[in-house]
Amino acid sequence: MKKSTRKIKNIKKLLMFLALTIYSFQVVIAQNNLQGHECIDIEMPQRGICAHRGAMATHPENTIAAFKEALRLGVHVIEFDVHWTKDQRFVVIHDHNLDRTTNGTGDVVDHTLVDLKRLDAGSWKGSQFAGERLPTLEETLEMMPKNVWLFIDIQFRPHLAAPVAREILRQNRQHQCIILVRSHKGLEAARQVDPGVLVCNMNTPGYDTKNVSDVISHRYNALRFTGFGPPENVQRLKETNVRILFCCLDGAKNRPSLSQLFDAGIDFPIVNDPAKAMSAARKLGIQPLKPVY
């Protein structure tokens, strides 16, 4: 009788524990939904082509036109850069000043968003792109499909990691956006916003043993290579689910072929000419991405 009573008590305790666990899980989901965090069930590319600043070989870099062309070609990743404006809004542009890729002058940070939106960011590439504007980070994320990786480069400005992370979360894009940083300060700032924010280490050359160990111990999600390192380092990264970028495939002599990069374990080669790269990728059995919106 005593044994039977003890069993019943143990069963009651187990049921109570399970009930509390389920309740806690439901609370977490509810809190995430209240904060705007949705569960995104999207299949992301495991390897493929990364369009550097969009289709920059044929279109004005870091513009909606360049991004649309990259998507039309079926790339698997789009990389772009962000800078803060005078009124603390994000615009997508690579250089810290406006001279090279717009009809404006001076530093981005010295202009308001309203001023920057008046600039022509397309004519320098060709008259057919006249009137192309600098996109904001918000606009860029909004026009992207849900199943393409987005590499957001904040360059050497770790203080931008937190506000970029907040915009990623606001748009429920945390499953596909990876913030590119060059110091642990950027990593820490992004993870303070949300521990699940994806971050890439951009330290050069990337593949050396010390840096690989550092990336793994700090739980980065991706790492950029600028050359080839020991195969055992690639294996360590694969075992810890760290994605490997390679920059860059274009514009230099003695660069490896796509086939060599994929054989070496590179997941996403970064290219300036995605049309040419996608043609080569098809021959290796890598199909263009079909966008999911």
C-alpha positions, 0 to 999 in steps of 0.5 A, a space after each residue: 500500500 505504501 509503495 502504491 501511494 509513493 508511486 502515485 505521488 511520483 506520477 503526480 510530481 512528474 505530471 506537474 513537472 511536465 505541465 510547468 515545462 509546457 507552460 513555460 515553453 508556451 510563455 516563451 513563444 508568446 513573449 517572442 510573438 509579442 516582441 515581433 519574433 515569428 518562427 520562420 520555417 524556410 529552407 536556406 541554401 547550404 552552398 552557392 554564389 554570393 553577389 558582392 554588393 548585388 550584381 555590381 559588374 553590370 549594375 550600380 553597386 548596392 542599389 535596388 537595381 543591382 539586388 533585383 538583377 542578382 535575384 533574377 540570376 538566382 544567387 544564393 547570397 547577397 552582400 551589401 554595406 551600410 552606413 549611418 546618416 546624420 539623423 541615424 538612419 541606415 543607407 546602403 552604400 560601400 564607401 564612407 563618402 558619396 563621391 564615387 557612386 553618387 552625384 553627391 560629395 562629402 561623407 555619408 554621416 554628414 548628410 540627413 536621409 532626406 538629403 541622401 535620397 535626392 542623390 543619383 546613385 545610378 548614372 555613374 554606372 550608365 545612363 540607363 540607371 539614371 535616377 537610381 537612389 540610395 536604398 535604406 536598410 529597411 527598404 533593402 530587407 523589405 524587398 528581399 525574398 525570405 530564402 536568400 542569405 543576406 550578408 550585412 557589412 558594417 565594416 570597421 564600425 562595431 557600434 552599428 551592430 546593435 541597431 542593425 540587429 534591431 532592424 533585422 529582428 523588427 523585420 523577422 529576418 534573423 533566420 537569413 541575415 548575417 552581420 559582418 564584423 571585424 572585432 569581438 565588440 561587434 559580435 558582443 553588441 549584436 548578441 546583446 540585442 538578441 543571442 540568436 543574431 547571426 554574426 560573421 568574423 571578417 578577420 584576415 586571412 581567416 583560415 589560420 588556426 588561431 583565428 579558427 579557434 577564436 571563431 569557434 570559441 566565440 560561437 560565430 556563425 560564419 567566417 571569411 577566408 581570403 585564401 586556403 588554409 589547413 584542411 583540418 581547420 575547414 573540418 573543424 568549422 564544418 563540425 561546428 556548423 560555421 559557414 565559410 565565405 571566400 572573398 573574392 573570386 574576381 579581379 585577381 590573378 591565380 584565383 581558384 576556380 569555383 570547383 576548387 573552392 567548393 571542393 575545398 569546403 567553401 560554402 559561399 564564394 563572393 563574386 562581383 559578376 554573378 551572371 558569370 559565376 552562376 553559369 559556372 555553378 550550374 555546370 557543377 550542379 548548383 541550381 539557381 535559387 527560386 525566391 520565396 516571398 
